[in-house]
Amino acid sequence: MVTLLYLLVWIALSQLVNNLSDVGRFSSAAFGQVTMEEMNAFVRFGMMPQLYLPDFELTLVGKLFFIIPWIFLWVMELGYLFYVRGTVRGENLGYQSIFEGFNYFFRAIFLRVLQTLIVGLGMILFLVPGIVLFCGFSQVQLLILDHPDKGVLWLFKESWRIMRGRKWEYFVLTLSFIGWFFLTGLPYISLAARLWYIPYHTATMVYYYDSITGQGPAPKAEWKRPGMF
């Protein structure tokens, strides 16, 4: 039920982004981007007006409309991670814990933006360095929950330290979920697949983190990579 609540919020915010995109593209026509005759011609011949209009996402207002929902999604994602981490460690947490990420609001945003920029730059330059950076900094989200008093730089350095010699292991672990990831994109079963995939994937990553850092109730347990089924 907690995952369903989180997923419904995620879908609602994502749909908001899509709706704002459509409204913004059509609204831009009212500011003289195209004439009414051209707009009528597009509709008459079944063409998509957004192909001929400046993207709403490129305007200042458009950027704000798109950034704000994604910021809330990032913070909610951290809150859901907080819930799963507590559940894995035997804590009795309620649905309200998925909003715990708002206690880390600005740091969570800065952390996510910096992580995305670093990994994205690595992916643009060369694919392999991007994957290495992705794996090396993969634990920063969990580290901020366990060490809320630490700075962002320390979180990145600590993630890199604990992932030393484990990057390939983590990469293989991530790839083991690729079948479920593709299932979440299929029509009709997408919601059901996500209801299974999101807690399964998140809990696995928490167990992995606990196993390499000594956190959690059973840090000495042998780690086994999960399969698709």
Buried (B, 14 or more C-beta within 10 A) or exposed (E): EBBEBBBEBBEEBEEBBEEBBEEBBBBBBEEEBBEEEBBEEBEEEEEEBBEBBBEBBEBEEBEEBBEBBBBBBBBBBBBBBBBBBBBBBEEEBEEEBBBBBEBBBEBBBEBBEBBEEBBEEBBEEEEEBBBBBBBBBBBBBBBBBBEEEBEBEBBBBBBBEBBEEBBEBBBEBBEBBEEBBEBBEEEEEBEEBBBBBBBBBBBBBBBBBBBBBEBBEEEEEEEEEBEEE
